[in-house]
Amino acid sequence: SGRAYGKLPAELLRLAALVPSRPVEAYDRACGYLDLGLEAIRRPPARYETAGFAEAVADLSSHFGGAEPSEILREPALAGVERRTRELLGGIRGEDPFETRWTADVVFARCCYLFCRLARPEAVVETGVAHGVSSAFLLAALRENGGGELYSVDLPPLRRDAARFWGIAARGEAAGNWRLYRGASRRLLPGLMEEIGSVGLFVHDSLHTYRNMAYELD
């Protein structure tokens, strides 16, 4: 977008400052910028139709036996994590360096909780963290499931105090079952997959280019 390109010089300066201390990360970030630029020039056409939330919930009912999606969406644990996350984000507004568009909205967060409760995975992998909203909802669902591990991969923004707010919403929900990895998914996912062995639920919310999404899903 025009807004994104307007901020590009500042991002490039931060990237250049990163080279001496984290050269590999600087390279991965530069590749991400290049990927975004190339896709802006030759974006492939979409081959799917977006499903609405109600449609997705109805479809889930035919794929999972046992728990009813509408009942899960009324669980006190879901209402609790929604309230805690909303209060936390409201309390840090104006202090944190993240852009609002980076934060998972409530529909996406509820989908994470719902899928996690229905699939009951032993291992969940997500790419993209920011404030850790989706991470918090996934951790709350794992707690309701009675167990499971969450592995999150992300490159936090190159902003002042970013480390202080990175994943902040998930910290209160974690009970020793959250692993947060700093780095590009293209570099970290292969080793992580070897370590975990099997993934019960995957959540993509990192670099939304066709190339990166295809790589992560593959």
PEQUI-V561060 format. One record per pair of residues at least 12 apart in sequence whose C-alpha atoms are under 10 Angstrom apart, sorted by sequence separation. I is the first residue (numbers start at 0). J is the second residue. D is the distance in whole Angstrom. If there is no record, write none. Layout:
# PEQUI-V561060
i;j;d
I;J;D
I;J;D
This chain:
# PEQUI-V561060
i;j;d
13;25;9
14;26;9
56;68;6
57;69;9
125;137;9
137;149;8
153;165;9
203;215;8
56;69;8
124;137;10
153;166;10
166;179;8
202;215;10
203;216;8
14;28;8
15;29;10
88;102;10
123;137;8
135;149;10
165;179;10
201;215;9
202;216;9
14;29;8
123;138;9
134;149;8
151;166;10
201;216;8
53;69;10
56;72;10
134;150;9
11;28;10
134;151;8
11;29;9
123;141;9
122;141;9
85;105;9
121;141;9
131;151;9
11;32;9
84;105;10
111;132;10
112;133;8
115;136;9
116;137;9
119;140;9
120;141;8
184;205;8
10;32;10
111;133;7
112;134;9
115;137;6
119;141;7
183;205;9
184;206;9
110;133;9
111;134;9
112;135;9
113;136;9
114;137;9
115;138;9
116;139;9
117;140;9
121;144;9
128;151;7
183;206;9
81;105;8
103;127;10
108;132;7
109;133;8
111;135;10
112;136;5
113;137;9
115;139;9
116;140;6
119;143;9
120;144;9
121;145;10
122;146;9
123;147;8
124;148;9
125;149;8
126;150;9
127;151;7
128;152;7
129;153;8
149;173;9
7;32;9
102;127;10
103;128;9
107;132;9
108;133;5
111;136;7
112;137;5
115;140;6
116;141;7
119;144;6
121;146;7
122;147;6
123;148;6
124;149;6
125;150;6
126;151;6
127;152;6
128;153;6
129;154;9
130;155;9
148;173;10
101;127;9
102;128;8
103;129;8
107;133;7
108;134;8
110;136;9
111;137;6
112;138;8
114;140;9
115;141;7
116;142;10
118;144;10
119;145;9
120;146;9
121;147;4
122;148;5
123;149;5
124;150;5
125;151;5
126;152;5
127;153;5
128;154;8
129;155;6
148;174;10
149;175;10
150;176;8
151;177;8
152;178;9
153;179;8
154;180;8
155;181;7
185;211;8
188;214;10
189;215;10
81;108;9
101;128;9
102;129;6
103;130;8
105;132;9
108;135;9
109;136;7
110;137;9
111;138;10
112;139;7
113;140;8
116;143;8
117;144;9
119;146;9
120;147;6
121;148;6
122;149;6
123;150;6
124;151;6
125;152;6
126;153;6
127;154;7
128;155;8
129;156;8
148;175;9
149;176;6
150;177;6
151;178;6
152;179;6
153;180;6
154;181;6
155;182;8
184;211;9
188;215;8
80;108;10
81;109;9
101;129;6
102;130;6
103;131;8
104;132;8
105;133;9
108;136;6
109;137;9
112;140;5
115;143;10
116;144;6
119;147;8
120;148;8
121;149;9
122;150;8
123;151;8
124;152;8
125;153;9
126;154;9
127;155;8
148;176;5
149;177;5
150;178;5
151;179;5
152;180;5
153;181;5
154;182;5
155;183;10
80;109;10
101;130;8
102;131;8
103;132;6
104;133;9
107;136;10
108;137;8
111;140;8
112;141;8
115;144;8
120;149;10
147;176;7
148;177;6
149;178;6
150;179;6
151;180;6
152;181;6
153;182;6
154;183;6
185;214;7
99;129;10
102;132;7
103;133;6
139;169;9
142;172;9
146;176;8
147;177;9
148;178;8
149;179;8
150;180;8
151;181;9
152;182;7
153;183;6
154;184;8
184;214;9
185;215;7
77;108;10
78;109;10
98;129;9
99;130;10
102;133;9
103;134;10
105;136;10
109;140;10
112;143;10
130;161;10
135;166;9
138;169;7
142;173;9
152;183;7
153;184;7
184;215;7
4;36;9
77;109;8
80;112;10
97;129;7
98;130;10
115;147;10
129;161;9
134;166;8
135;167;9
136;168;9
137;169;9
138;170;10
139;171;10
140;172;10
141;173;10
142;174;9
152;184;6
97;130;8
129;162;10
130;163;10
131;164;9
133;166;9
134;167;10
135;168;6
136;169;8
138;171;10
139;172;6
151;184;10
130;164;6
131;165;7
132;166;8
134;168;8
135;169;4
138;172;6
139;173;8
142;176;9
153;187;10
77;112;7
95;130;9
129;164;8
130;165;5
131;166;4
132;167;8
133;168;9
134;169;6
135;170;8
137;172;9
138;173;6
139;174;10
141;176;9
152;187;8
76;112;10
77;113;9
129;165;6
130;166;5
131;167;6
132;168;6
133;169;8
134;170;9
135;171;8
136;172;8
137;173;10
138;174;8
152;188;8
72;109;8
128;165;7
129;166;6
130;167;5
131;168;5
132;169;7
135;172;6
71;109;10
72;110;9
128;166;6
129;167;8
130;168;6
131;169;5
134;172;9
135;173;8
138;176;8
0;39;9
127;166;10
128;167;10
129;168;9
130;169;8
131;170;8
134;173;9
138;177;8
152;191;9
72;112;8
128;168;10
130;170;10
137;177;10
71;112;9
72;113;7
128;169;9
150;191;9
71;113;7
88;130;8
135;177;10
70;113;10
71;114;10
134;177;9
69;113;9
72;116;10
88;132;9
68;113;7
71;116;8
134;179;10
150;195;9
67;113;10
68;114;9
71;117;9
84;130;10
84;131;9
85;132;9
148;195;10
68;116;9
84;132;7
150;198;10
68;117;8
84;133;10
66;116;9
67;117;9
148;198;10
63;114;10
66;117;7
81;132;9
84;135;8
128;179;9
149;200;9
150;201;10
151;202;9
152;203;10
153;204;9
154;205;9
65;117;8
80;132;9
83;135;10
84;136;9
128;180;10
147;199;10
149;201;10
152;204;10
153;205;7
154;206;10
64;117;8
126;179;10
128;181;10
152;205;9
153;206;10
52;106;7
56;110;9
59;113;9
63;117;7
64;118;10
81;135;9
122;176;10
123;177;10
124;178;10
125;179;10
126;180;10
127;181;10
51;106;10
52;107;9
55;110;9
59;114;9
62;117;9
63;118;8
80;135;7
81;136;8
101;156;10
62;118;10
80;136;6
126;182;10
127;183;10
52;109;10
56;113;9
60;117;9
79;136;10
80;137;10
126;183;9
127;184;9
52;110;8
56;114;10
59;117;9
80;138;9
97;155;9
98;156;10
126;184;7
77;136;7
80;139;7
97;156;7
125;184;10
76;136;9
77;137;10
79;139;9
80;140;10
96;156;8
97;157;10
96;157;9
97;158;8
77;139;7
96;158;6
97;159;10
126;188;9
76;139;7
77;140;8
95;158;9
96;159;7
97;160;10
76;140;8
95;159;9
96;160;7
97;161;7
124;188;9
95;160;7
96;161;6
137;202;10
76;142;9
77;143;10
94;160;9
95;161;7
96;162;10
76;143;7
95;162;10
96;163;10
97;164;8
124;191;9
95;163;8
96;164;8
97;165;9
124;192;9
134;202;10
71;140;10
74;143;10
95;164;6
96;165;10
133;202;9
94;164;9
95;165;9
124;195;9
133;204;9
123;195;10
91;164;9
122;195;7
121;195;10
122;196;9
123;197;9
124;198;7
122;197;7
123;198;6
124;199;8
125;200;8
126;201;8
127;202;9
128;203;10
129;204;10
121;197;9
122;198;5
123;199;6
124;200;6
125;201;6
126;202;6
127;203;7
128;204;8
129;205;9
120;197;10
121;198;7
122;199;6
123;200;5
124;201;5
125;202;4
126;203;5
127;204;5
128;205;8
120;198;7
121;199;6
122;200;7
123;201;6
124;202;6
125;203;6
126;204;5
127;205;4
88;167;9
120;199;4
121;200;9
122;201;9
123;202;8
124;203;9
125;204;7
126;205;5
127;206;8
87;167;9
88;168;8
119;199;8
120;200;6
125;205;9
126;206;9
87;168;7
118;199;7
119;200;9
120;201;10
86;168;10
118;200;7
84;167;9
85;168;9
84;168;6
115;199;9
83;168;8
84;169;9
115;200;7
114;200;8
115;201;10
84;171;10
114;201;10
80;168;9
83;171;9
114;202;10
80;169;10
83;172;10
111;200;9
126;215;9
111;201;10
125;215;10
80;171;10
111;202;8
80;172;8
107;204;10
103;204;9
102;204;10
101;204;9
101;205;9
28;154;8
27;154;9
28;156;10
28;157;10
24;154;8
17;157;9
16;157;10
13;156;10
14;157;8
13;157;6
12;157;10
13;158;8
10;156;9
11;157;10
10;157;8
9;157;10
10;158;9
31;183;9
30;183;10
28;182;9
27;182;8
28;183;8
27;183;6
24;181;9
26;183;10
27;184;9
24;182;7
27;185;9
23;182;9
24;183;8
27;186;8
23;183;10
24;186;10
23;186;10
45;209;9
43;208;10
44;209;10
42;208;9
43;209;8
42;209;8
43;210;10
38;207;10
39;208;9
38;208;7
35;206;8
37;208;9
38;209;8
34;206;9
35;207;9
36;208;10
38;210;9
34;207;10
35;208;7
32;206;10
34;208;7
35;209;10
31;206;7
34;209;9
35;210;10
31;207;10
34;210;8
35;211;10
31;208;9
34;211;8
31;211;9
